[in-house]
Amino acid sequence: MIIDCHGHYTTAPKALEDWRNLQIANLNTPALGPKVSDLKISDDDLRESIEKNQLAKMLERGSDLTIFSPRASFMAHHVGDFNTSSTWAAICNELIYRVNQLFPNHFIGAAMLPQSPGVDPKTSVQELEKCVREYGFVGLNLNPDPSGGHWREPPLSDKHWYPIYEKMVEYDVPAMIHVSTSCNACFHTTGAHYLNADTTAFMQCLTSDLFKDFPTLKFLIPHGGGAVPYHWGRFRGLAQELKKPLLEEHLLNNIYFDTCVYHQPGINLLTEVIPVKNILFASEMIGAVRGIDPQTGHYFDDTKRYIESNRQLSTEDREQIYSGNARRVFSRLDHLLQQQGK
């Protein structure tokens, strides 16, 4: 079984974007803005958007199940206030739930939180509870920078975030640390802001003792961990200077990386530097990088090809990366698959 731990609903029907644009246009006059009931998306609309896109690519490339969440760049937590984000998150999460119901063998949900700059994270707990308890979601996306590229929130190690962590531990759901659209012109959203955040999140954890307070807390750092594997020696050295334990003990019981790295040398480096037990298969396909690599003739985001071509991985290693690690990290998913006899 091949589990893709990083998928976003980037192909949602256009009616969703149209609704969002109306909401944004009426931020100062919410009474004139669209109502939730104004959004009309049928099951047939959802089927068409999935069958011609994500599902078609999954069947073509050989993956079985995708952990699916709302489009990351659409989260845009910096837009409006908490009420804006709360309404928007609820709509997006419900669509993911409907996709799960239509394609139960291929998709399982991860929640978008209704974060808002300067707002206590505990306000996101209710939506997380709903998504886990009512929708059966197995994870969540946590944005460490809801300001959209200006980094005004405390670091992830701060007690500011503890209400979210407490609920994550209670439900045993991991968080993918994933920022959204950058509104800072210095940082391109997918080429800089995403990778900056991946690296920053890791460093925030390195300088802290967060996992002493939450020994079972689990973070998934996407996009191959940003700069982390490439600069592993730097992080080992910084940990040593800060009198922290070895990284394997300090962070690698709680932090995992995905394989959204879009070339063979990058995957080779990731699997050489990071222990196999900390790597989860992912593609984020139909995402930030959708084109065909002229050097290979294959899509950049067809990451299974890189795992198959990696000569340093054993058959057992590949099985861990493809499904074993995801089932261990996403315990609710594993429980569901066991119930299905998988």
MOLIN-V84042 format. One record per residue. N is the residue number from 1. OMEGA is omega in radians with two decimals (NA if undefined). BURIAL is + if it has 16 or more other ideal C-beta (glycine too) atoms within 10 Angstrom, else -. Layout:
n,omega,burial
N,OMEGA,BURIAL
N,OMEGA,BURIAL
This chain:
n,omega,burial
1,3.12,-
2,-3.12,+
3,3.07,+
4,-3.01,+
5,-3.03,+
6,3.07,+
7,3.10,+
8,3.14,+
9,-3.10,+
10,-3.07,+
11,-3.14,-
12,3.12,+
13,-3.05,+
14,3.13,-
15,3.13,-
16,3.12,+
17,3.12,-
18,3.12,-
19,-3.13,+
20,3.13,+
21,3.09,-
22,3.10,-
23,-3.13,+
24,-3.13,-
25,-3.08,-
26,3.14,-
27,-3.12,-
28,3.11,-
29,-3.03,-
30,3.12,-
31,3.14,-
32,-3.10,-
33,-3.10,+
34,3.01,+
35,3.09,-
36,-3.11,-
37,3.12,-
38,-3.12,-
39,-3.12,+
40,3.08,-
41,-3.08,+
42,3.05,-
43,3.11,-
44,3.08,-
45,-3.13,+
46,-3.14,+
47,-3.12,-
48,-3.10,-
49,-3.13,+
50,-3.04,+
51,-3.12,-
52,-3.04,-
53,-3.05,+
54,-3.08,+
55,3.11,+
56,3.14,-
57,3.12,+
58,-3.13,+
59,3.14,-
60,-3.03,-
61,3.01,+
62,3.03,-
63,-3.00,+
64,-3.00,-
65,3.11,+
66,2.97,+
67,-2.82,+
68,-3.14,+
69,3.09,+
70,-3.12,+
71,-3.02,+
72,-3.11,+
73,3.11,+
74,-3.13,+
75,3.01,+
76,-3.07,+
77,-3.13,+
78,-3.09,+
79,3.06,+
80,-3.12,+
81,-3.10,-
82,3.13,+
83,3.07,-
84,-3.10,+
85,-3.12,+
86,3.13,+
87,-3.10,+
88,3.13,+
89,-3.13,+
90,3.12,+
91,-3.09,+
92,3.14,+
93,3.11,+
94,3.09,+
95,3.08,+
96,3.11,+
97,3.13,+
98,3.06,+
99,3.12,+
100,-3.12,+
101,-3.14,-
102,-3.09,-
103,-3.00,+
104,-3.13,-
105,-3.03,-
106,-3.09,+
107,3.02,+
108,-2.92,+
109,2.91,+
110,-2.93,+
111,2.86,+
112,3.13,+
113,3.12,+
114,-3.11,+
115,3.11,+
116,-3.07,+
117,3.08,+
118,-3.10,-
119,-3.14,+
120,-3.13,-
121,-3.14,+
122,3.09,-
123,3.12,+
124,-3.02,+
125,-3.08,+
126,3.12,-
127,3.10,+
128,3.11,+
129,3.14,-
130,-3.08,+
131,-3.14,+
132,-3.00,+
133,-3.10,-
134,-3.09,-
135,-3.13,+
136,3.12,+
137,-3.04,+
138,-3.14,+
139,3.13,+
140,2.97,+
141,3.13,+
142,-3.12,+
143,-3.13,+
144,-3.09,+
145,3.14,+
146,3.10,+
147,3.07,+
148,3.06,+
149,-3.14,+
150,2.99,-
151,-3.12,+
152,3.13,-
153,3.04,+
154,3.10,-
155,-3.09,+
156,3.13,+
157,-3.06,+
158,3.14,-
159,3.00,-
160,-3.05,-
161,-2.98,+
162,3.10,-
163,3.09,+
164,-3.10,+
165,-3.14,+
166,3.12,-
167,3.08,+
168,-3.14,+
169,3.13,-
170,-3.10,-
171,-3.07,+
172,3.06,+
173,3.11,+
174,3.06,+
175,2.90,+
176,-3.14,+
177,-2.96,+
178,3.06,+
179,-3.13,+
180,-3.09,+
181,3.03,+
182,3.01,+
183,3.07,-
184,-3.05,+
185,3.13,-
186,-3.01,-
187,3.01,+
188,-3.00,-
189,-3.03,+
190,-3.09,+
191,-3.11,-
192,-3.03,-
193,-3.14,+
194,-3.06,+
195,3.04,+
196,-3.08,+
197,3.11,+
198,-3.12,+
199,-3.12,+
200,3.14,+
201,3.13,+
202,-3.10,+
203,3.09,+
204,3.10,+
205,-3.12,+
206,-3.06,+
207,-3.06,-
208,3.01,+
209,-3.07,-
210,-3.01,+
211,2.92,+
212,3.08,-
213,-3.10,-
214,-3.05,-
215,-3.14,-
216,3.11,-
217,-3.09,+
218,3.07,+
219,2.98,+
220,3.13,+
221,-2.99,+
222,3.07,+
223,3.11,+
224,3.14,+
225,-3.14,+
226,-3.12,+
227,-2.96,+
228,-3.10,+
229,-3.10,+
230,-3.11,-
231,-3.08,+
232,3.12,+
233,3.09,-
234,-3.11,-
235,3.06,+
236,-3.14,-
237,3.11,-
238,3.10,-
239,3.14,+
240,3.14,-
241,3.13,-
242,3.12,-
243,3.07,-
244,3.06,+
245,3.04,-
246,-3.05,-
247,3.13,+
248,3.13,-
249,-3.02,-
250,-3.00,+
251,-2.91,+
252,2.92,-
253,-3.04,-
254,-3.07,+
255,-3.11,+
256,-3.10,+
257,3.08,+
258,-3.04,+
259,3.07,+
260,3.11,+
261,-2.82,+
262,2.95,+
263,-3.03,-
264,3.14,+
265,3.13,-
266,3.09,+
267,3.11,+
268,3.13,+
269,3.13,+
270,-3.07,+
271,3.08,+
272,-3.03,-
273,-3.06,-
274,3.11,+
275,-3.12,-
276,-3.10,+
277,-3.10,+
278,-3.09,+
279,3.12,+
280,3.14,+
281,3.09,+
282,3.12,+
283,-3.02,+
284,-3.04,+
285,-2.93,+
286,-3.11,+
287,-3.01,+
288,-3.07,+
289,-2.99,-
290,-3.00,-
291,3.11,-
292,3.11,-
293,-3.11,-
294,3.14,-
295,-3.08,-
296,-3.07,-
297,-3.13,-
298,3.10,-
299,3.08,+
300,-3.02,+
301,3.01,+
302,-2.95,+
303,3.10,+
304,3.12,+
305,-3.11,-
306,3.10,+
307,-3.12,+
308,-3.08,-
309,-3.11,-
310,-3.02,+
311,-3.10,-
312,3.14,-
313,3.04,+
314,3.06,-
315,3.13,-
316,3.10,-
317,-3.13,+
318,3.12,+
319,3.08,-
320,-3.10,+
321,-3.07,+
322,-3.07,+
323,-3.03,+
324,-3.12,+
325,3.11,+
326,-3.14,+
327,3.10,+
328,-3.09,-
329,3.13,+
330,-3.02,+
331,3.12,+
332,3.06,+
333,3.13,+
334,3.13,+
335,3.12,-
336,-3.14,+
337,3.09,+
338,3.10,-
339,-3.14,-
340,3.14,-
341,-3.13,-
342,NA,-
